[in-house]
Amino acid sequence: MLLKINLKESKTMIEAVQITKTVVAENERLNFLPKYCGKHFMQYENAVYSLMDRASTDYSGGLWQFYTLSNGGFFMALDQEEKLKMEWEDNYYQGSMSAEAASISVNLMALSHLSCQLSSEKLGEHFHELREFALDHAEEGQIFAFID
């Protein structure tokens, strides 16, 4: 949830703004990643798939949906109902989460790593937009434990 603070006549008003997701239509999928990642879209897509493969023995590929966020962000999410066992040895995380939460987790990792590796402000901004969305996710604790 994003908080907007407005100062009006010496009074502070805090307004909570819910960040929403919208699935990308089939006919818009081809241009989706280039729109958000520019020339690095293939590196980003590969990073997400590779991170998910490394993090979950339950993952063996599948259909991924693309989502836009109302705050300007985006993410890719594995389209499956079953939860995934996730493990990240670098921070000793072990747990289980929905495919969406697991997907958000690896998207956050990919955005963080690539924004630093490529010195990309744009990918850094998208990391923070997705992080804002994750803060209000039902599995926020699992997501942040995984990426910590």
Secondary structure, 3 states (H helix, E strand, C coil): CEEEEEEECCEEEEEEECCCEEECCHHHHHHHHHHHHHHHHHHHHHHHHHHHHHHCCCCCCCCEEEEEECCCCEEEEECCCCCEEEEECCCCEEEEECHHHHHHHHHHHHHHHHHHHCCCHHHHHHHHHHHHHHCCCCCHHHHHHHHC
